[in-house]
């Protein structure tokens, strides 16, 4: 359900930047989403289609770029992409992993039509 609030924020951010650029219409919104962010692309698209009506973003294409999780071992410094929910370090077996990539969520860029 948090996709509703997230989508409202996307539209607000994009509308503000489009206005600052003097754009009349947004044609695409490029989003970067980490796999740990728990954002569901289809839910964002659903809310976007409804909430963007009457805004410069109406009809814009959402482009989702996913970022895989990258972990780093707090014991030995080894970095790896986990293949399962087991976050033990494959190099030393320690259970002190921290995510250094995969929590991202931001508007990377927008494509607009000029005035």
C-alpha positions as CSV (number, residue, x, y, z in Angstrom):
1,X,0.0,0.0,0.0
2,X,3.0,2.4,0.4
3,X,3.2,2.5,-3.4
4,X,0.3,5.0,-3.3
5,X,2.4,7.6,-1.2
6,X,5.5,6.8,-3.3
7,X,3.6,7.4,-6.5
8,X,2.2,10.7,-5.2
9,X,5.8,11.8,-4.5
10,X,7.0,10.7,-7.9
11,X,4.3,12.9,-9.6
12,X,5.0,15.8,-7.3
13,X,8.8,15.7,-8.0
14,X,8.3,15.2,-11.7
15,X,5.7,18.0,-12.0
16,X,8.0,20.4,-10.1
17,X,11.0,19.7,-12.3
18,X,8.9,19.8,-15.5
19,X,7.6,23.2,-14.5
20,X,11.1,24.5,-13.7
21,X,12.2,23.3,-17.2
22,X,9.3,25.0,-18.9
23,X,8.1,21.7,-20.2
24,X,4.4,21.2,-21.2
25,X,4.4,17.4,-21.1
26,X,6.4,14.6,-19.5
27,X,6.9,11.7,-21.9
28,X,8.9,9.3,-19.7
29,X,10.0,8.9,-16.1
30,X,13.1,6.9,-15.4
31,X,13.0,5.3,-12.0
32,X,15.8,3.4,-10.1
33,X,14.5,0.9,-7.6
34,X,16.6,-1.4,-5.4
35,X,15.4,-5.0,-4.9
36,X,15.3,-4.4,-1.1
37,X,13.0,-1.3,-1.4
38,X,9.9,-3.5,-1.5
39,X,8.4,-1.4,-4.3
40,X,6.2,-3.3,-6.7
41,X,6.4,-2.0,-10.2
42,X,2.9,-3.0,-11.2
43,X,1.4,-1.2,-8.2
44,X,3.3,2.0,-8.9
45,X,2.1,1.8,-12.6
46,X,-1.5,1.3,-11.4
47,X,-1.5,4.3,-9.1
48,X,0.5,6.4,-11.6
49,X,-2.1,5.8,-14.3
50,X,-4.8,7.1,-12.0
51,X,-3.0,9.8,-10.1
52,X,-1.3,11.4,-13.1
53,X,-4.6,12.3,-14.8
54,X,-4.7,16.1,-15.5
55,X,-1.0,16.5,-14.8
56,X,1.9,17.1,-17.2
57,X,2.8,13.4,-16.5
58,X,-0.4,12.0,-17.8
59,X,0.3,9.3,-20.4
60,X,4.1,9.3,-19.6
61,X,5.9,6.0,-19.8
62,X,7.4,4.7,-16.5
63,X,10.8,3.0,-17.0
64,X,11.8,0.8,-14.1
65,X,15.6,0.0,-13.6
66,X,16.2,-2.5,-10.9
67,X,19.3,-2.6,-8.7
68,X,20.4,-6.0,-7.4
69,X,21.4,-6.4,-3.8
70,X,25.1,-6.2,-3.0
71,X,26.3,-7.3,0.5
72,X,29.5,-6.6,2.3
73,X,30.8,-8.8,5.2
74,X,31.4,-6.9,8.4
75,X,34.0,-9.4,9.4
76,X,36.2,-9.8,6.3
77,X,35.0,-7.2,3.9
78,X,34.0,-9.6,1.1
79,X,31.3,-8.3,-1.2
80,X,28.8,-10.5,-3.0
81,X,25.3,-10.6,-4.5
82,X,23.2,-13.0,-2.4
83,X,21.3,-15.8,-4.3
84,X,19.0,-16.6,-1.4
85,X,17.8,-15.3,1.9
86,X,21.0,-16.7,3.5
87,X,23.2,-13.7,4.0
88,X,26.2,-15.5,5.6
89,X,29.4,-14.6,4.0
90,X,30.5,-17.1,1.4
91,X,34.1,-16.3,2.1
92,X,34.3,-16.6,5.9
93,X,30.9,-17.7,7.0
94,X,30.2,-14.7,9.3
95,X,26.7,-13.5,9.8
96,X,27.6,-9.8,9.7
97,X,26.5,-8.7,6.3
98,X,25.2,-5.3,5.5
99,X,23.5,-4.1,2.3
100,X,25.6,-1.6,0.4
101,X,23.4,-1.6,-2.7
102,X,19.8,-2.5,-3.3
103,X,17.8,0.0,-1.2
104,X,17.8,2.7,-3.8
105,X,14.6,4.4,-4.9
106,X,14.7,7.6,-6.9
107,X,13.7,9.4,-10.0
108,X,16.8,9.2,-12.2
109,X,15.6,11.4,-15.0
110,X,12.6,12.6,-16.9
111,X,12.0,13.1,-20.6
112,X,9.9,16.1,-21.6
113,X,8.4,17.9,-24.5
114,X,9.2,21.5,-24.9
115,X,6.7,24.3,-24.8
